[in-house]
């Protein structure tokens, strides 16, 4: 609008001509900008296919190499790449034709304006300076307006993406750990003793609504009792752990903890009273000390050392020479989420400064598992849950981790999910799950003498 106004002020005749062809100039400039930006043909899908193929192959290179499957991967990569190449060729032809057409229109408009301006000077005595001023004001205004159009699709995509993000953020969570109410029970070490009861619990996962995992489960665990959960895969053993952590809520039934419905507790405070050791331990790419203190950011130096000793991890940690390890350290801002304020590195042996690597890659499976045990017990949880904590380890590592777990389970409620007889034999009571219900219950000797389902399961375990 400013360009049109200035052009009319300087020379209204040529401005009318320019105004008539301005839309064509805008279209030309818009096509030119879009061609340069490469946004005429959307190649996102082919890009995703090719990139995912490459990334998956690189990340899982050991699996690819172990099956001698390189040729198959390469041929699939070439096949996916050929689709992208064909689209790129098509894009090149279309882009070239449109770019040439836009240039033709642009310079054609220049010719019309200069020819018209020359006629106005010849017939009406128009001042050439005013004529050129009006022409260039209109030309640059139209070109700027056309080039600005290229941001329209990008702005639309940005709005669409932002709406999706905010839809997720604004969606109310059915189980919100940050939701607090006045009548919530704050779980503490004083009011949590570890008594757990499942009353007619029915549960199925949201993504598998056609399959019930728990079918009217009734289960009672006493305080400070060590209970082993045994059963075939899919029987609901790991599901019990997830329900206790309230990652999910059952569709029917009730879970009682120390006489109160689990839903009446503040979620974060309740979870802080639990300790979990999984089959595949998750270590962050921070120091050993930061990983141990992840469950208790205000831990003292002595608490870190005590947790490592109980977990049978202190010896191998202290044997690490930090001077031979990588010196790479995260910036302060990156370390902040895991930084322990009250613990100084100077008070700990050098091995605790060792970076664990991505997914704990610097340590063996048994070492990672023992660090995970130390992390689970540093906060002195009232309920300890072991989900196949030793099944992926060799015999020597399993023995060391099991020794650590035996120390840890003393004096607290423990739920053990295992497929090794050496592990479940030490449980005070075994509960056999089948199709989401308790089918047998008793001590190891009682169940073996009964000759029921557990006897067959234990036979499989032994073999």
C-alpha positions in Angstrom: 0.0 0.0 0.0 2.9 2.4 0.7 4.4 1.6 -2.7 1.1 2.3 -4.5 0.7 5.6 -2.7 4.2 6.8 -3.5 3.9 5.7 -7.1 0.7 7.7 -7.5 2.3 10.8 -5.9 5.3 10.7 -8.2 3.6 9.7 -11.5 0.0 8.6 -11.6 0.0 7.4 -15.2 2.8 4.9 -15.0 1.5 3.9 -11.5 -1.8 2.8 -13.1 0.1 0.7 -15.6 2.2 -0.8 -12.8 -0.8 -1.4 -10.7 -2.4 -3.4 -13.5 0.5 -5.7 -13.8 1.5 -5.9 -10.1 -0.5 -9.1 -9.5 1.4 -10.8 -12.2 4.7 -9.6 -10.7 3.6 -10.8 -7.3 2.8 -14.3 -8.7 6.2 -14.3 -10.5 8.1 -13.4 -7.4 6.1 -15.9 -5.3 6.9 -18.7 -7.7 10.5 -17.8 -7.8 10.8 -17.8 -4.0 9.0 -21.1 -3.7 11.2 -22.7 -6.3 14.4 -21.5 -4.5 13.0 -22.8 -1.2 12.3 -26.2 -2.7 8.8 -26.2 -1.3 6.8 -27.0 -4.4 7.1 -30.8 -4.0 6.8 -32.3 -0.5 9.5 -35.0 0.0 9.0 -35.5 3.7 7.7 -39.1 3.5 10.5 -40.3 1.3 13.1 -38.5 3.5 11.7 -40.2 6.6 11.8 -43.6 5.0 15.4 -43.3 3.9 16.6 -41.7 7.1 14.9 -44.2 9.3 16.5 -47.0 7.3 20.0 -45.6 7.7 19.6 -44.8 11.4 18.1 -48.2 12.3 20.9 -50.0 10.5 23.6 -48.0 12.2 22.1 -48.2 15.7 21.6 -51.9 15.3 24.7 -52.6 13.4 25.7 -55.6 15.5 22.4 -57.4 14.7 22.8 -56.5 11.0 26.4 -57.9 10.9 25.6 -60.9 13.0 23.1 -62.1 10.5 25.3 -61.2 7.5 22.4 -59.1 6.3 24.4 -56.1 4.9 23.5 -56.8 1.3 19.7 -56.9 2.1 19.9 -53.6 4.0 21.9 -52.0 1.2 19.4 -53.2 -1.5 16.5 -51.9 0.6 18.3 -48.6 1.0 18.8 -48.3 -2.7 15.2 -49.1 -3.3 14.0 -46.4 -0.9 16.6 -44.0 -2.4 15.4 -44.6 -5.9 11.9 -43.3 -4.9 13.5 -40.2 -3.6 15.7 -39.8 -6.7 12.7 -40.1 -9.0 10.9 -37.4 -7.0 14.0 -35.2 -7.1 14.2 -35.5 -10.9 10.6 -34.6 -11.2 11.2 -31.7 -8.9 14.1 -30.5 -11.0 12.0 -30.5 -14.2 9.1 -28.7 -12.6 11.3 -26.2 -10.7 13.3 -25.4 -13.8 10.2 -24.8 -15.9 8.5 -22.6 -13.2 11.7 -20.7 -12.6 12.1 -19.9 -16.3 8.4 -18.9 -16.5 8.7 -16.6 -13.5 11.8 -15.0 -15.0 10.0 -14.5 -18.3 7.0 -12.8 -16.6 9.3 -10.7 -14.4 11.4 -9.3 -17.3 8.3 -9.1 -19.5 6.8 -6.8 -16.9 9.9 -4.7 -16.9 9.7 -4.3 -20.7 6.0 -3.2 -20.5 6.7 -0.6 -17.8 9.8 0.9 -19.6 8.0 0.9 -23.0 4.9 2.6 -21.4 7.2 5.1 -19.5 9.0 6.0 -22.8 5.6 6.7 -24.4 4.5 8.9 -21.5 7.7 10.9 -21.7 7.3 11.3 -25.5 3.6 12.2 -25.6 2.9 13.9 -22.2 6.3 15.3 -21.2 6.5 13.2 -18.0 9.6 13.9 -15.9 11.8 10.8 -16.4 13.0 10.9 -12.8 9.5 10.8 -11.5 8.6 8.0 -13.9 11.6 5.8 -12.9 10.8 6.5 -9.2 7.2 5.4 -9.6 8.2 2.3 -11.6 10.8 1.1 -9.1 8.6 1.8 -6.1 5.9 -0.4 -7.6 8.3 -3.1 -8.8 10.0 -3.5 -5.5 6.7 -3.4 -3.6 5.2 -6.1 -5.8 8.3 -8.3 -5.6 8.4 -7.9 -1.8 4.7 -8.8 -1.5 5.3 -11.9 -3.7 8.3 -13.1 -1.8 6.5 -12.7 1.5 4.0 -15.3 0.3 6.6 -18.0 0.7 6.2 -17.7 4.5 2.5 -18.4 4.4 2.7 -22.2 4.1 5.5 -22.3 6.7 3.4 -20.2 9.1 0.5 -22.5 8.6 2.6 -25.6 9.3 4.0 -23.9 12.4 0.5 -23.1 13.7 -0.6 -26.7 13.0 2.4 -28.1 14.8 1.9 -25.8 17.7 -1.7 -26.8 18.0 -0.8 -30.5 18.2 1.8 -29.8 20.9 -0.6 -27.7 23.0 -3.3 -30.3 22.5 -1.0 -32.8 24.1 0.0 -30.4 26.9 -3.5 -29.3 27.6 -5.0 -32.8 27.6 -5.9 -33.7 31.2 -3.9 -36.7 32.5 -6.0 -39.4 34.1 -3.1 -40.1 36.5 -1.3 -36.8 37.1 1.6 -37.0 39.5 1.6 -33.2 39.9 -2.0 -33.0 40.8 -2.5 -32.2 44.5 -5.6 -31.9 46.6 -6.2 -31.1 50.3 -7.4 -34.6 51.1 -4.6 -36.5 49.5 -2.5 -38.7 51.8 1.2 -37.9 51.7 3.1 -41.2 51.8 6.0 -41.1 54.3 8.2 -43.8 55.9 6.1 -43.4 59.0 2.7 -44.2 57.5 3.9 -46.7 54.8 4.6 -50.1 56.2 4.3 -52.1 53.0 1.0 -54.0 53.4 -0.4 -54.5 49.9 -3.8 -56.0 48.9 -5.4 -56.5 45.5 -9.2 -56.8 45.7 -10.9 -58.4 42.6 -8.6 -56.4 40.3 -9.4 -56.5 36.5 -7.0 -54.8 34.2 -6.2 -54.5 30.5 -3.8 -52.2 28.7 -5.3 -49.2 26.8 -3.7 -50.4 23.6 -5.0 -54.0 24.0 -8.6 -53.6 25.1 -9.5 -57.0 23.8 -7.2 -58.9 26.2 -7.6 -58.9 30.0 -4.3 -59.2 31.8 -5.7 -59.5 35.3 -9.0 -61.2 35.8 -10.3 -60.6 39.3 -6.9 -60.8 41.0 -7.0 -61.2 44.8 -3.6 -60.9 46.4 -2.4 -60.0 49.9 1.2 -59.1 50.8 2.1 -58.5 54.5 4.6 -55.9 55.7 8.3 -56.8 55.5 7.4 -60.0 53.6 9.4 -61.3 50.7 7.0 -62.5 48.0 7.9 -64.2 44.8 5.6 -63.9 41.7 5.9 -66.9 39.4 4.0 -67.8 36.3 4.1 -68.1 32.5 4.8 -65.0 30.4 1.8 -62.8 30.0 0.4 -63.9 33.4 0.4 -60.4 34.8 3.5 -60.4 37.0 5.1 -57.2 35.6 1.6 -55.6 35.4 1.3 -55.8 39.2 4.4 -53.7 39.5 3.1 -51.1 37.0 -0.2 -50.9 38.8 1.5 -50.4 42.2 3.4 -47.5 40.6 0.2 -46.2 39.2 1.4 -46.0 35.7 -2.0 -47.4 35.1 -5.2 -47.8 37.1 -7.3 -51.0 37.0 -10.6 -51.0 35.2 -12.3 -52.8 38.1 -11.4 -53.6 41.6 -9.3 -51.9 44.2 -5.6 -51.8 45.3 -5.1 -51.1 49.0 -1.8 -50.0 50.6 -1.7 -49.9 54.4 -5.4 -49.8 54.6 -6.0 -46.9 52.1 -7.0 -47.0 48.5 -3.9 -46.4 46.3 -5.8 -43.5 44.6 -6.0 -41.6 47.9 -2.2 -41.2 48.1 -0.2 -38.4 46.5 1.4 -40.2 43.6 4.9 -38.7 43.8 5.1 -39.3 47.5 3.9 -42.9 47.1 6.4 -43.6 44.4 9.2 -42.2 46.5 8.5 -45.1 49.0 9.0 -47.7 46.3 12.3 -49.0 44.9 12.4 -50.7 41.5 15.2 -52.8 39.9 14.4 -54.0 36.3 15.8 -56.7 34.1 17.5 -54.1 31.9 18.8 -51.3 34.2 18.6 -47.8 32.8 21.7 -45.6 33.6 21.9 -42.0 32.5 25.0 -40.7 30.8 26.2 -39.0 33.9 28.7 -40.0 36.7 28.2 -43.0 38.8 27.5 -40.9 41.8 24.8 -38.9 40.0 23.1 -42.1 38.9 23.1 -43.5 42.4 21.7 -40.2 43.8 19.0 -39.9 41.1 16.4 -41.3 43.5 17.6 -39.0 46.4 19.1 -35.7 45.3 19.9 -34.6 48.8 21.9 -37.7 49.7 25.1 -37.2 51.7 28.5 -38.7 50.9 28.0 -41.4 53.6 24.6 -42.4 52.2 26.1 -42.8 48.7 28.9 -45.0 50.1 26.5 -47.1 52.2 24.2 -47.7 49.2 27.1 -48.8 47.1 28.4 -51.1 49.8 25.0 -52.7 50.4 24.6 -53.2 46.6 27.9 -54.9 46.4 29.1 -52.2 44.0 31.7 -50.3 46.0 34.6 -52.5 45.2 34.5 -52.2 41.4 33.6 -48.5 41.5 36.6 -47.7 43.7 38.9 -49.7 41.5 38.1 -47.4 38.5 41.0 -45.0 37.8 39.2 -41.7 36.9 42.5 -40.3 35.4 42.3 -42.9 32.6 38.7 -42.2 31.9 37.4 -39.6 29.5 37.6 -36.1 30.7 34.4 -35.1 29.0 32.1 -33.3 31.4 28.6 -31.8 30.8 28.2 -28.1 31.2 26.7 -26.9 34.4 23.3 -26.3 32.9 23.1 -29.9 31.5 24.2 -31.4 34.8 21.7 -29.4 36.9 18.8 -31.9 36.8 21.0 -34.6 38.3 23.3 -32.5 40.4 23.4 -33.4 44.1 23.7 -30.2 46.1 25.0 -31.6 49.4 27.5 -34.1 48.1 31.0 -33.1 47.0 33.1 -35.2 44.6 36.1 -34.5 46.8 34.6 -36.6 49.6 34.1 -39.7 47.3 36.6 -42.1 45.7 37.6 -41.2 42.2 35.6 -44.0 40.6 32.3 -42.2 41.5 33.3 -39.4 39.1 33.3 -41.8 36.2 30.9 -41.1 33.4 28.6 -44.2 32.8 28.3 -43.7 29.0 25.2 -43.9 26.9 22.8 -46.4 28.6 25.7 -47.3 30.9 27.8 -48.7 28.1 31.0 -48.4 30.1 30.0 -51.1 32.5 29.1 -54.8 32.2 25.6 -56.0 32.8 26.3 -57.1 36.4 27.9 -53.8 37.2 25.1 -51.8 35.8 22.6 -53.9 37.7 24.4 -53.3 41.0 24.5 -49.5 40.4 20.8 -49.7 39.7 20.3 -51.6 43.0 22.3 -48.9 44.8 20.0 -46.3 43.3 16.9 -48.2 44.2 17.9 -48.5 47.9 19.6 -45.2 48.7 16.3 -43.6 49.6 15.5 -46.6 51.9 12.2 -47.6 50.2 9.5 -49.4 52.2 8.6 -51.6 49.2 11.3 -53.1 46.9 10.2 -54.5 43.5 12.6 -56.7 41.5 11.4 -57.4 38.0 13.7 -60.1 36.5 16.6 -58.3 38.1 19.1 -61.1 37.6 17.7 -63.1 34.6 20.0 -61.5 32.0 23.2 -62.0 34.0 25.8 -64.7 33.9 26.2 -67.0 37.0 29.0 -65.0 38.6 27.3 -61.6 38.1 24.0 -63.1 39.2 25.5 -64.4 42.4 27.0 -60.9 43.2 23.8 -59.1 42.4 21.8 -61.7 44.3 24.0 -61.3 47.4 23.3 -57.5 47.2 19.6 -58.1 46.8 19.5 -60.4 49.8 21.0 -57.6 51.9 18.6 -55.1 50.5 15.4 -57.1 50.9 15.9 -57.6 54.7 13.5 -55.5 56.7 11.2 -54.3 53.9 8.4 -55.6 51.8 9.8 -57.2 48.7 8.1 -58.3 45.5 10.3 -60.6 43.4 9.6 -61.5 39.8 12.1 -64.1 38.6 12.6 -67.2 36.4 15.5 -68.6 38.4 15.1 -71.1 41.2 18.0 -69.7 43.1 16.2 -66.4 43.3 12.7 -67.5 44.2 13.8 -70.2 46.7 14.8 -67.4 49.1 11.3 -65.9 49.1 9.2 -66.5 52.1 6.1 -67.0 50.0 5.5 -67.8 46.4 2.4 -66.8 44.4 1.7 -68.6 41.1 -0.2 -66.5 38.6 -2.1 -68.0 35.7 -4.2 -66.0 33.3 -4.3 -63.1 35.6 -5.4 -64.9 38.8 -3.7 -66.6 41.7 -3.8 -70.3 41.2 -1.3 -71.5 43.8 0.2 -70.0 46.9 2.6 -71.2 49.6 6.2 -71.7 50.4 8.6 -73.3 48.0 8.6 -76.7 49.7 4.8 -76.7 50.0 4.3 -76.0 46.4 6.8 -78.5 45.3 5.2 -81.2 47.5 1.8 -80.3 46.1 2.9 -81.2 42.6 0.7 -78.6 41.0 1.4 -76.0 38.3 4.4 -74.6 40.2 6.1 -78.0 40.0 6.0 -77.9 36.2 7.2 -74.3 36.2 10.1 -75.1 38.5 11.0 -78.0 36.3 11.2 -75.6 33.3 13.3 -73.2 35.4 15.7 -75.9 36.4 16.2 -77.0 32.8 
